[in-house]
Amino acid sequence: MNRIFTFLIAVFLAALLYAPAQAVPNAGKDVIDRLAAAGSDRYPDANVVVVESRRQVRYNENGTYLDRSYELVRILTDAGKRGYGEQAFEYARKYDAVRIEYARVIKPDGRMVEVPADMIKDVTHPALAQMNIYDADTRMQMVTFPNLEVGDAIEYEVLDSCFQAPMEGQFDLIELFQGGEPIIHKRVEIDGPDTNPVKYLFKDGQADFTTASRDGRTTWSWEVRDVSRIVAEPAMPSYLSFAPRLEASTIDSWADISRWWYEMTQPFRNRDENLVNTVKEVTKGLSSDEEKIRAVYHFVAQKVRYMGLGTGKKAGFEPKPATETLATRYGVCRDVAVLMSSMLDVLEIPSSVVLTRAGELIDTEVPTIGFNHAIVALPRADGGWRFCDPTVENNPELLLSMEGDAHMLVCTPGGENLYESDHSPATENMGTISAASRVDATGRLVSEVAISTVGIYDFAFRSFIKRSPPRELESFWQRVVTGVHPGARLIGFSTSDPEDLDTPFGLRFSYEVADYAVQAGDYLLIKAPVSTNGFELILQSFLAAAGLPERTYPFDLGVTLGSTQQESLTLPPGYQVKSLPERVELEAGKLEYKMGYTSFQPSEARPELRVDYSKQVLIDAKQLDTGQYLELKKILRASSRSGRGEIILVRAQSGR
């Protein structure tokens, strides 16, 4: 009966979807006046102004809903025209349908240009199209506004009709009340039955709130005015972690979501002869459960192509059968997670599928199904969980370090609460750069450098080496050594096997510089090449976004990480050390910096003059608040100074 009812609703909504649009009158004086008031003089730094934003959601006891959204946006710049000239509205055919009620361009004099039917297209999700993968259910209504010019406005109304709730009998919503452009007025209204009311939370901001009840239903409304825009900063976190936002849900607990997704995914944890034989082949000769887990994990991560489209309301929650994912050798995250769990089932190794929100924190107060990623959990003997992400290729560990300190919802028959993955400390996401260098009497430098990796460094270098042809790699490392000194010449370069995930990744290279030392009378000026940070590629790439003197929003690295750099520099005979750069040590909470030089005078045991350089940077937090960011800037300034520091030698016979 439920299937027949759902089918009839779907047919009804499809009829609405393709019904002819109603005639629309010209823009009224009120709209024209409001658009005129939202000019560039009032918002000189904005690309557009959201003049009016309304969202009205009416949900039913079974979780289905009608979601009507209206936007009136004034275009102020060419960048705004590019950004808003096309609007996309996602939907999943299994759950909902989207209809563009109307879409138009409003000219400054009030003339309206309706978007013609051929400029409203129902298309495959671009992420799937780019991967040449067909998925009939994940769709998008794409609206292109014709002849849009600076000074125009766009106006549209969209109806999202949900005929099958992803979680039957439940409704939830997450809505931001601030974005990258100013908002003059925004209102969100939720209307629901008193038999299934929403719990709600308005976080990191304030809104005018009203509620009213009538005929067994309640309407909750949130309204804001004159909201300034979020000025983008490099490496800022998701707006969902700091912007004013509404979270509303009828779901009682996270455990309810856990049970729901377990019941949805469990039927797809299946097996056939191909899957059983694959498990036998992958684990052949292995005895311990841990060895078998790692073998299955690496097989799925390396041999099954991850499509990259996450899980969620607009991407769907139901996975493919594990046997189908193995046969086709591709799948989205939920497919890949179910496949790995199914392979572990053959081995009678317990596991559970997991919902998480990759790269974003979750507000724990109100349970919602706003997840975007799926992985696998393995039970610990102590009753906790450890996690593995089989969508990550080239990762020697079960879980990418970026997924530490993240909320995980393990889906089990009895239901689980949110769980936090282990912290991945900076010392487990390190690169160690070690150089043995020599400067001879002519001033020529010859150096051999080794880079060993762990955690995010291992993953980054391994992935880079795998996708780069050998000739390009040689050219790349020549550019690296040239960055340390323009006269540098690469002599040799080698790496460990990037395909061997059981061995930590490392690389070696050697180079020379003909006239490296600078002679100044009786003095010889030499810089430790490693001190220039020219070989520290990973940390420097993460910190490249730390250019602002101060920040309004947190600095989101996305991972803890650290670096150790050390160099043993053998110096030419006939000199002694005149001066070395001063030692520096800085520590502030999760940040640590140490840099120093040590000289070793010639002796009977070691007849050569030597100076050792060492530096360590540790950032033991994935995200730094604005105060911690200022401490990081101090460290970066100190690191920059150390890169300019020089070893000053003086001839032994004239120095004192």
N, C-alpha and C positions, 0 to 999 in steps of 0.2 A: 504493500500500500504506500509506504514512504517513497519507494522508487517511482511509482506512478505519479504521486503528488509532485515530486521533484522534477520529473519530466515535464509535467503540465506547466509548472512555473517557468522552466527553462524555455518552453515554446512561447509562452506569453511574453517573457522578457525579450526573446529574439524578435518577436513581432514589434515590440516597442522600439527595439534597436534600429530597425530599418523603416520605421514609420516616417513619413515626410515631416520636415521641420515646419513649425508654425511661422507665419509672417511676423517679423519683428519691427516695431515702430522705430522712428529715428530717436537718437539720443535725446533725452530730456534736458531741460535747463539745469536741473540739479546735478546730473552727471557731468555736464560741460563745466559747470562752476567748480565742482570738486576736482576735476582734472586740471583746470587752470590754476587752482590753488596749489597743486602738487607740481609746481614748475621747478626748473633747475636752480632758480635763485634761492629757493627755500632749502634745496638739497644739493648743494654744489658738488659734493663728493660722491653722489649716488649715480648708478647707471640706470636704475628704474626706481619708481616709487609704487609700492603696493597700496593703492588708494583704498580698496575695499577687498576684504577676504572673508568669506562666510562658508561655514561648513555645518550642515544639518544632517544628523544621523538619527534615523529611527530604526531601532532594532526590536526584534520579536523574541518571545520566550525561547524559541528553538535556536536562537543565535543568528538567524538570517537578518538582513537589514537593507535599507535604502540609504545611500550616502550621497547627498547632493552638495557639490562644491561650486562656489562662485568666486571669480577673481576679476578685478578691474585694476589694470596696471598701466601706469604712464611710462613711456619710453623716453629717457633723457639723453642717452649717448649711443654711439655706434656699438659699443660693447654690449649695452643693454639690448639693442636691436638684434645682435647676433645671439645673445643668450636667451631671449624670449621670442624670437621669431618662429620657433618651433616648440611645441609642448607635447609631452608624451604622457600617457596614462596607462599604467600597467594593469593587467588582470590575468587571472588564471581561469580558463574555461571550466575547470572542474568545480569552481566555487562561485564565480561571479561573472557579470557582463558589464561592460562600460558603454554608455551612450553619450555622445556629445549633443547636449540639448541645443546649444547654439555657440558659435564662435565668430567673432567679428573684430574688425579694426575700426576704431573711432578716430576720425581726423580732428584736428584742433577746432574746426568750425562746426563740429557736431555731425558731419556726414558719416554714415556707417557703411562699411564694406563687409558684406557677409563672406565668410570663408566658403568657397564652393565645395560641393560634395567630393570632387576629385582631389581636393587637398586635405581631406580627412581620410586617412588610410588605416586599415587594420593590418598590422605587420607582425612578423616573427620578432621576438625579442632580439635586439642587436647583438647581445652577447652570444646568443646561439647561432645567429647568422654568421658571425665572424669565425666561429669554429666549424662552420659547415655541418651543423647538426640540426636535424629536424625534430621539433617538439611542437605538436599541434596545440597544446594546452597553454603554454606560456606566451601570452600575446601582449600587444600594445596598440592603443589607439593613438595615432600620430597626427597632430594638427599643425599645418603650416599656414601662417598668417601672410596673405598676399600683400606685396607692395608696402611693407611696413617701413616707416620712416621715423627718424628722431622727432619727437613732439607728438607722435601718435600715441594711442592707447590700444591695448588689447582687452577684450572682455569675453569671458566664456563661462558656461555653466555645464557641469559634467555630472551625470548620474551613474553611480556605481551600485549595481543591484546584486546583492549576494543571495543566491538561492540555495546554497548549501554551506553552512558554517564549517570552517575547517575543524573546529572543535565543537561537536554537536551540543546545542543548548547553551553555548557560551559566546560572549561578545567581548572584544577588547579593542582599545584604540590608544595610539601614541601620537601626540600632535605638538609640534614646535610652535612657539609664539614669538620667535625672533629668528631672523635669517640674515643673509648677506646684503639685503636691501631694506631701507626704512619702510615701516608699515604705519599707515595713518589710522586704519581701523581694522580690527580682526575680531571675529566672533565665532565661537564653536558651541554648538548646541547638540546635546544628546538626549533623545527621548526614548524611554524604555518602560517595560511593564513593572509594576510594583512587586510582582511575584518573582522577578529576577533583576533586582537593582544593581547598579554599578557601584564598586568602590572606586574612589578617585584620589588623585594626588596631583597638586599643582606645585612644581618644584623649581627652585632657583629663580623666583620672580613672583610678581603679584598680578592678579587679574580681578576685575569686578565679577563677582559670582552671584548668580540668582538661581533659585529653584522653585518649581511650581508643580502641583499635582492636580490631576483631573481625570475622572473616568477610569481609575485604576492604573494610570500611567503617570510617570514623573518626568519632568524636563529639567535638565541641568544645563546651565549656560555659563560660559567664561568669555570675558570681553576685555580687550586691551586697546589703547589708543596711543598714537605718537610714539611708536617703538623705534629706537635708533637702530641702525644697521650694525651687524657684527663686522668689524674691519678685519679682514683676513690677515693672519700672521703665518709665517712658515711653520710647519710642523705643529699646527694646532690640533687639539683633539677633536673628535666628532662633536657636532653641536649637541648631540644627545647627552653629552656628559656635563654640559654647563649652561646651555641656553634655557630660558624659561620654557617649561614643557608641561603638558597635561598627560597623565596616564590614567586610563579608566578601564575597568574590567569587571566582569561578573564572575570571574574564576575565583574560587575560594582559596586555593593554595597552589604552591609550586608542585606539590605532590600530585595534585589532580592532573597537571600538565604532564608530569612524568609518567603517570599511569596511562594517560590518553595516548602518548606517542609510542609507548611500549606496545599497547594493543594494536596500534596502526601498523607498526613496522614488523611485529613478530611474524605474521603470515608470510612475509617476504624473505625471511631467513630460511631459505630452502636449500636443497641440494639435489644434484643429479650425478650421473656417472662421471661426467666431465669435471665437476667441482670436486668430487671425492678423489679422483685420480690426480687432479692438480695439487690438492693438499698433500697427497702422498709423495708426489715428485718434489714439491717445494721443501718438505721436511725430511726427505730421505737422509738417513744416517745420523739424524739428530736425536738426542736422548732426553734432554731436559725441556720442561715446558717453556722456560725463558728463551732457549734457542729456537724453539718452534714458533713462539710468538713473534720474535724478531724476523724470522724467515718469512712468515706469512705477511707481516707488516711491510717488509721491503718488497716482496713480490707485488702486493697490491699497489704500493706507492710508485713503484718503478714501471710496472707492466700494464696498469689500468689507467687510461688517460682521464684526468680530472677535467671536466668541462668548465668549471669555474663559476657556474651559476649557483648561488646559495640556496638555502631553504627559507621559507617564509610564506606569508599569505599570497604574495604576488609571484612566488616561484613554486608553490606547492609544498606539501609535506609528505605525500605518499611516495615511497621509493619504488624502484623497479625490483623484481625478483632477483635475488643474488645470482641465480643461474644465468639470467639474461645479461646482467652486468658483466659477468665473467666471459660469456660468449661473445659479446660485442666489444669488450675491453675498453669501454668508456662509461662515464656516469657522472652525475653531480655528486655533491658531498654526501648526501643521504644514501645514494646508491652505493658509493664506495664504502661507507661505514658499515652498511648492512652486509655487503660482500665480505668484508674482513671478519665480522662477527660470525657469519655463516661458516667461513672456513675454520674459525676457532671452534665452532660447534662440532665439526667433524672430529676435531682432536679432543673433544670433551674438556676444553679449556673455557671457563666461564668468562663472559664479556657482556657489555651492554652498550647500546647506542646512546649518544649524548647530543643534546642541543646546547649550543653556545652562541655568543655574539662576538664574532671575530673582530678584534680591534676596538671594541667598545665595552664600557662597563654597563652593567645592568642595574637599574633602580630596583632594589629588592622589595620595596614596601608593597607594591601592587603587582600581583602575578599577571604577566601578559605572555603572549606567544610571539613576541617580537624578536625571534632568533634569526640568525642568518647563516649558520654553519652547523654541520653535524660531524662528530668524530666518534671515537670508541673509548670506553672505560674498561679497565681491568681491576677487579677487586684486590685489595691488599689484605694480608693476613691480619692486620690490626683493625680491620673494619673500614678503612678509608678506601680511596680510589687513586689510581694513577691512570694517565690518559695517553692515547696515541692518536695521531692524525694521519691516516693513510692517504690523504690528498696531497701531502707534501713530498715531492720528489727530491732526491739528493740529500736527504737528511739522515745522518747516521743514528740519531736518537729517535725514540718513539714519538716525542712531542717537540715541535719547534719551540725554541726558547721564547719566542714572541707570544706564545700561548700560556706562559706562566702568569700567575696572579690574575687569572680570569675566572669568571663565573661559569660553572658547568652545571647542567641539569641532566643527571644520569636517569635514564628511563627504565624503570623496573616494574614488575607486576604490583608491588606494594606501594610504589611511589616514593620519590626522594625529594628532599629540599635542595635548594641551590647549594653547590659545593664550590670551593675555590681551589683552583689548581695550585700546585706548589710554586713557591717563589724560585725563579731561576737567577741565582746571584751573578754579579758581574764577573766573578772569578771563573764561572763556567761558560762565559761568552767572551773569550779572550783571543787576541792574537799576540804572539810573542815573536818579535823581530830581533834576531841576533846577527851581528856582523863582526867579522874578523877582518880588520883593515890594516894596511901598512903604507906608510909614506917613506919613500927612499930618499937618498941624498939629493936627487935631482928634482924633488918635489912631486914625483909621480905617485899617485894613489892607486892601489889595487885592493879590491874589497870582495869578500865572499859573504853573501847574505842568505840566511835561512829564516823562513817564516813558518812557524807551527801554529796550528789553529785548534780551537775547540768551540762548540756551540754555534752561535750565529756566524762567527768567522769561518768555521769549517763549512757551513752550509753556503755562505756567500761565495767563498773562493771555489768550492767544488762546482757549484752551479755555473759560475763564470767560466771556469776552465772547460767544462763539458760543452758549452755552447759556442766556444771560440775556436776557429781553425788554427792550427799550429803557426802558420805564417803571421796571422793577426796577433797571436800571443807574443811572438818575438818582437813585432813592431810596438805592441803595447808596452812591454817592459823596457824597450829602448826609450820610449817617451818617459817612463817613470824615472829612469836613471838620469835622463837629460834634465828632468825637473829638479833633480838634486844639484846637478852641475851641468851647464850647457856643453861642456867639452867631454862629457862622459860617453863611454862606448861600452855597449853590452858585449860581454865575452861569451857567456853561456847561460842557459836557463833550463830548468827541469822541474817536474812536479811528480808527486806520487799519483797513483791511479785514482782518478775521480770516481770510477765505477766501484771501487773497493770500499764499501761502506763499513767494513769491519776494522779498517785501519784509519787512524786520524790523518787528515789531509795536511800536506805540507808542500812547500816549494822552495827551490834554491835558485839563486842567480849570482853571477859575478860580473864585475865591470871594472873599468879603469879610467883614470883621468890623468892626462899627461902632465899638466901644470896645475896641480891642485893647491899646493902650499904657496902662500904669498910671502915673498922675501921683502923685508923692510929693514935694511941695514943689518945690524946684528940680530934682529928679531925675525922670527918665523911665525906667521899667523896661519893657524889651521882650525878648521871647523869640523867637528865630528859629523860625518854625513848623515847618520841616523837622526841626529838632533834636529834636522830640518823638517822632520815629519813627512818627508817625501815618500817614504815606504809604508807609512801608516794609512792605508787606503780606506779601510772599513770605518774606523772611528771618525776619520776626517769627513767621510761622506755623510755620516749621520749628523755630525756637528756643523756641516755646511749651512744648515738652516738657522744656526744660532747667530745670525748677523745683527739682530735688533739690539740696541743698547739695553732696553727693558721691554717687558711684555705686559699685555693686558690679560692674556689667556695662558694657560699652562703650556709648557714645552713638551710635546709628546714624541719621545724617541721610539716608543713602541716596543722597546727591548732594553734590558740591562746589558751593559757591555763594558769592556775594559781593554787596556792595551799595555803591554810591557815592551819597552825598546831598550836594547843594550848593545854597546859596541866596545870592542877592545881595539884600541888604536895604537899600533907600534910606530914610534916616531924615529926620525933619522938620527944617526949618531952625531955627537959633538954639540948637542943642545941639552939644556935643562929647562924645566918648567918655570916660567916667570909668573904666570897667573892663570887661574881657571875661573870660569863663571861660578858665581855663588850657588850653594845648595838651596833648594826651595822645597818646602813642605807645606801643603795646604790641606785642611780637612774641614768639611762642613756637612754634617749629617750623612747623607748617602753618597757624598762626593769625596774623592781623595786624589791628591796629586803629589808626587814625589819626583824630584829631579836632582841629580848630583853628578859630579866628576870626582874621580880619584886618580892620583898619579902614583906611579911605581918607579922609583929611581933604579938605575942599573945596579946590578949586584953580581956576585960570582955565580949565583944560581941562575940569574936572568940578566944577561949583560945588556939588554936593550931598554931604552926608555919607553914606558907605556902609560897611556891614559885610558881609563875606562869611563864610559858614559852610561848612565842608566836613567830611565824615566818610566813611571807607571801612572796610569790614569784609570780610575775606577768610577763608574757611574752605576750605582746599585739601585736605581729606580727607573721604571719604564717611563714615568712622567714626572716632570719637575714643576712645582708651583712657581709663581712669579718671584718669590723670595729666593728659592733654590736656584732659579735661573740666573739671578744676579751673582750668586756664588760661583756658578759655572762660568760666567763671563770672567771672573777673576782668574780662574784656572786657565782659561783659554788665553788670557793676556800673558800669564806667566809662561805658558807653553810657547807662545809666540816669541817672547823674549829669549827663552832658552834656545830657540832655533836660530837666533841671531848671535848667540854668544860664541866667543872664539877662545881657543887654547893659544896662549902666547908663550912662545919658546924664545930663549935667548942663548947665544953661543956660550958654551961652558966656560971658555977662557976669559970672557968679558963680563959675564953675569955675576951678580952677587946675591 
